[in-house]
């Protein structure tokens, strides 16, 4: 038994710090055990932010932080979890003092944090990984800073708890570091098995990969003609990529259709598949950013399934396992694919395993990952469209400047060029502010239209020179000069870069 009484302001402050440290240890312990999975205690808070943050704030954060927006959301979610846990533990510490039962907060902390984690994540067993470190922190600080009922020095209580809290805080920092390393190892990786279960890509895919490699320019700092899976950009509304079991996955085509269709993963793989190059570009990227990549995809033409379903509406909403949704026209879907392979391997988790949509020529947001349903409807809507974006149309053509290489021949600038619906005819380069243009060297087409090209141009500048690049497609459309922001329908404009002699 302890002594029933009131806490001084100093005691209360250090008990709050104790509660915060316990909250940090709960997050660290959970991450150490689960990694970035849906059992991670921070994931429900991140999902709540994704679903409920006002559109204006979402767009402001995206515009201000760019690629850092997602890490910022994760950090905010973690802070929310720490704050909630800290408030609960602070209350429990107050109850301990009010009842005079020393160490009562320790088991109460374990039960309360376990309950919070289990209810929010649905992972009953994994919730213990958050509860045990939190209870341990409270127990250690309570033990080290225990009151001495025979002491006449009332200030000693605050001093002891202060020292105990600071010492434990160092331990919690160490726990966080170890938990990060353990969590990184525990984080589920995307599947990298080869298609067909072999030890190499299917023959046709390998030939496509080899062909792209042979045609590619050597552009330092820029991807090849086929992007490596680990470097292919990802943008999701979910902080943690969903873990979808291929054995239980199915795609349903519902809504305004003559026949509802449902197909399993095994049934999809038994259908005749195609291998094709296709480029994805993010609608929310900066003008010269690296959120554009190309791969060899393997999948089944969606038209095969649409013929069986018999759509009666001109739009369909594709829905994903992470609650993402977006509308696509029936006409575009007829040219789309249900994809389960990437660069000769099973589709990695971060790229939509087991199945995603590929809608050639459309912004990345239309190519729904972890797709589970297509609902034909006359009332289209989309996750980003509900937040003011209109990036569901054709990708704006672009020539990026990603590489600068110096040699005895001069300075070689280069990058990638892409247009959605007509192949790139040429990339033009200007070194005099756009007064004159010279054709850059361009790689040959990889295959069908929906794939990027590499380009390069060598010159010898005598002074700092602004190099401008623009793409011209096969229909004669020139990349617009006027620069526009990402919001609401994707960036546009000429790309320029200052080159030193």
N, C-alpha and C positions, 0 to 999 in steps of 0.2 A: 504493500500500500504506500501511496505517496501522501503529500500534504495538499489538501484542498485549498485553493486560493485563487487570487487573481494574478494574471500575468502582467508584468511591467511592460512598458513599450519596447524596451531593449530585448526582453525575452520573446515578445511577440514577433519582433523583426527577425530574430534568428530562427524562430520556428517557421516563419514564412520561407526563409532561405532554405531550411531543411526540406520543406515541401517542394520547392522548385528543383532542388537537386534530386529528390526522389522522382519527380516527373521526368527529368532528363534521363535518369537511369532506366526508367520504364521504357522510354523510346529507344534508348541504346540497347537494352536487353532484347526488346522485340525485334529490332533490326538484326542483331547478331544471330538470332535464331531463324528468322524468316527471310532476311534479305528484302529486296524490293519485290514483294509478292502481295497478293491481296489479303494475306494474313497479317501484314505489317500494320501496327496499331495506328499509324499516321494515314493510311490509305483512305479510311472512311471520311476523315476530315478533309483530305484533298478532294475526294469525290464531292463532298458537300460544297466546297468552294467552287468547283467546276460548275456545278448545277445552279448555284444560287448567286454567284457574283454578278452584279448588274452589267449589262452589255457595255455601257459607257466606260466602266472601270476596266473591264476585260480588254477593250480596244485600246485604252490609254496605256495599260501595262504592256500590251504587245508592241505598241508603237514606241514606247520608251525603252523597254528592255530587250526586245527582239528575242534572240535565242535564249536569253537568261530568264524569260518569263516563266518557263516551266520549273526551273530550279527555285525561283522565287516563290512560286505557288507551293512547292513542297516544303520550303523553309517556313512559310506562313502556316501551313497545316501542322507542321511539327511544333511550332510555337503555340498553336491553339491546344494541341494535345497536352503539352507540358503545363499550360495554364490551367486547363480543366483538372488534370490530375493534382496539380499543386493546390487548387482551391479545395478539392475533396480532402486531401491530406491535412490541410490547415484546419479544416473543420474537425477532423478526427483528433488532431493534437489538442484542440480546444476541449473536446469531449474528455480526453484523457485527464487534462488538468481539472476540469469541473467535477469529475467523478473521483479524483484522487487515486486512480489506479495506474500506477507507473507501468510503462511498456504496453498499455492497452492499445495504443495506436498502431503498434507493430502488426498484430494479426488483423486488425481492422483494415490497415492499409493493403495488406495482401489480398484480402477478400474483395475490397472495394475496387482496386485496380484490376484484378482478375475479372470481376463482373463487368466493368466498363469495357475492357478489351474484348471479352467474349461476346458481349451483346453487339458491339459496333462492328467487329470483324467476322463474327460467326465462327471463329476458330477457337473452340473451347480449350484444346490442349495448348495451342501456341500462345494463348493469353497468359499462361503462367510465366512465359519468358518476360513479360512486362511486369507482372505482379511481384515476382520474387526479388528482382533487384530493387524495386521501390521499397518493399518491406525491409529489405536488408539495410538500405541507407537510413531509414527511420530508426531501425534497431541499433545500428552502430552509433549514430549521433546521440540517441537516447541513453545508451550505455556509457559512452565516453563523457557525456555532459550531465550525468545523473546528479540529482540534488543530494547534498549531504545534510540530513536532518539534525546533526549535532553541531553544524557550523553556525557561528554567529555572524559570518560575513555574508550578508545578503547579496552583495555584488558578485560573489563567487559564482552564483548560479548562471549569471549572464556570461561571465568570462569563460566558464567551463564549456557552456554550449557554443560560444563563439569559436573557441579553439577546436572543439569537436567537429563543428560544421565546416570550418576551413580545411581541417585535415581530411574529412570525408569528401569535400569538394575536389581536392586533388585526386583522390581515388576515383571519383565519378568521371573526371576528365580522362583519366587513364582508361576507365571502362569504355568511355565513348570512342576512344581511339582504337582499342582492341575490337569493339563491336563493329566499327566501320570495316575493319579488315575481314572479320568473320562474315559480316553481312554481304560484302562484295563476293565472297566465295559461295555464300548460300543463295545469292540471287539467281533464280532460274534463268538459264541461257536459252536463246532461241535454238530451235532444232537446226542442226547443220548436217544431218544425214543426207547422203546423196539420194536422188530420186531412184526408186527401184531397189534400194537397199544395197547397191553395189559399192565399189571402192573408188568410183569416178563418175563424173556426170554422164548422162546418156549420150550416145555417139553424136546425135544431131546437135545437142546443146554444146558439146565440146567443140564441134566444128564451128559453131557460131562464135564461141568464146575465142577460139584460135584466130578466126577471120578478123574479129574486132581488134585483137592484139596486134596482128600483122599490119593492119591499116593505121593504127594509132600513131600520132605524133608523140615525140618525147617532150612533154611540157612539164618542167619541174614545178611542183606545187599544185598541179592540177590533176584530176582523175584521168584515167584512160578512157577509152570509148565505152567500156563496161565498168561500172563502179563496183568496187569490192563491197560485199554485203555489210561488213562491219563499219564501213565509211558512208554507206547510203543514209541520207538524212531521214529523220523520223520526227513527226509532229503529231501529238495525240491530245485528246481532251483528258485522258486518264493519266495519272501520275505513274501508275504501275500498269504495264501491259497485261491484259487479261490472259489467264492460262486456260485455254479451251482444249478439252480432250477431243481429239479427232474421232475417237470411237463413238462418242455421243453427239457429235456435231451434226447438224442438218441445216439445209437451206430450204425455206418455204417461200413459195410465190403465192401471195394472197391478194385480197382486195377485189378490185373490179376485173376479174378474170373468168373465163369460161370454166376452167378446171383448176382447182388448187393443186399445186405441185409441191412435193417434198422429196428431197434427195439427200442421201447420206454421203459421208466422205468416201466410203468404199465404192458406192455406186458412181460417184463422180470420177474416181480414178479409173474405173472400168470403161468410161466413155473415151472416144477418140479425142486426143489432146493435140494442142498446137504449141510450138515454141516460137516466141517472137520477141524482138527488141521493142522496148517502150520506155519513154522518158517521163519522169514525174517532176513537176515544179510546184513549189509551195506558193499559194496565193499571198501568204503573209510575209514573204521574204523581203529583204532589202534588195535594191536594184541589182547590185553586183554580189549578192550573198551566195553562199554555197548550198542553198536548199534547192538544188536541181541535180538529178542523178538519172542514170540509165542502167537497165539490167536486161537479162534474158529471162523472160517469164514463161512459165508452163501452165496451161489451163485449158478449159473447155469453152468454146464459144457460147455465150449466154443465149444466143439465138436458138440454140437447140432446145433449151428449157422453155423459152418464151413461146415457141411453136406449140409445145404441149399445153402450156397454160392458157394461151389465147387471150392476151390482155385486151381489156375494153376501155382503158383510160390512156391518156397520152403522157402521164407522168407516173413515176414510181418512187417511193421512199425506201431507200436501203437502210436497214437497221443493223446495228452491230452489238456485240456482246457487252461492250463498255457503255451502252446507252447512247452512242453517237448515231445520228441519222442525217440523211441528206437526200434531196430530190434530184432525179435525173430523168431526162426525157426518154420516152419509149424509143425514139429514133436512135438516140445515142446508145441506149442499152442494147439495141440490136447489133451494134458493132463492138460490144464489150465482151469481156471474158470473166469466167469464174476461175481464179488462179490459185494453185496450190504449190507451185515451184518457183524458185528464184535462183538464177545462175547454176542450174543443174542440181540444186539441193531442195529439200523440203522447205517450204516457206518458214523463215524464222519467226519466233514469237513476236518480236518487235515489229515485224512487217505483216502481221495479220494471221499467223498460224491458227487454225489449219487452212483457212480459205479467205481470200479477199476478192474484191471486184477490181478490175482494171478497165477504165473507160478512156481509151486512147484520145489524146488531144485535149482532155479536160484538166483543170487544175487538180492538184493532189488531193484536195478535200473531197472530191467526188469519188475517189477510188477507195471505197470503204473497206477498212480492215476488220477482221473478225466478223465478217458479215453473216447474219443469220436469217434475214428476211427481206423480201422485196414485196412491198405493198403498193399495188396500182391504185391510184386515186386521182380525183379531179381537184384535190386540195393539197398541192405540194407544200412542203415546208422543210427546213433544214436547221440543224443546230447553229451553224454560223449565220445563216440567213435570218434567224430569229434575233440575232445580235447585230444586225445591220449590214452584214457582208453580202455581196452579190457575186461571189467568186465561183459560181457553178457553171460558167460558160467555158469557151475555148481559151486556151492559154495564150497570153500575149507573146509575140515573137521577141527573141532576145539574143544578143551576142554579149557574152561575158568576157571580161579581161581578168584571167586568173593566174597567168604565168608571165614572169619576166626572167629572161635568161641572157646572160652576157657571154660573148665569145669573141674570138678574133674577127669574126664576120660582122660583128655589131651587136645590137640589142634585139632579141627576139621576144615579141609580146604575143600572147596567144590565149586561147580559152575555148569555150564551147558555145555553140549557137543552136537554137531550137525554135521551130515554129510548129504549131499544133496540126494544121490541116493541109498545108502544102509544104513540100520539102524545101530546105534551105538551098537557094540557088547560089548565093555568094555572101561573103562577109566583106564589107568595105571598111577601110581604115583611113583616118585623116590625121595628119600631124600639123595642120595649119588652122585649127578651129572650125573645120567643116567647109572650108572654101574649096578644097579639092579632095578627091577620094581615090584610093588605090585598092584593087582587089587583093585580099589576103589569100594565102594557100589554104585549101579546104580539103578535108578528108572526103572520100567517096561515101555515098549512102550505104548504111549497114544493111538495109533491107527495105521494108515498107516505110511509108512516110513518117510514122510516129517515132522518130529517133533523132537524137542530136548529132551534130558534127563537131569535130575539132577544127580550129583555124589557127594560123600563125602568120606573123609578118615580121620581117627583119629590116632594120634601118640603123643608121648611125647618127644619133643626135649630137649636135655641137653644144647644146645648152638644154636646160630642163624643158621638156616638151610634153604637152598634154596630148596623149594619144586617145582618139575617139574611135569606137567601133560600133557598127550597126549591121543588122542582118537584113537581107532581101530574100523573100521567099520565091518559089517557082512561079507564083502568079504575079510577081512584080511588086508585091506589097513591101514597102520600106518600113523598117522599124521606126516608130514615131520619135521625133526629137524631144517633144515636151515631156519633162519628167513628172510623174505622178506618184503619189504615195501608195502603199499597199492597200489601205482601206479606201473604198469598199470592194474593189474588183481587181486587185493585183497591181504591182508596180509596172511602170513603163518609162521609156526614155532612152536616150543614148548613154552608153556607159563610157566613162573616160578615166584615165589614170595618168598621173604625172610620172614621166620617166626621166631619171637623171642621166647625164652623159656617161 
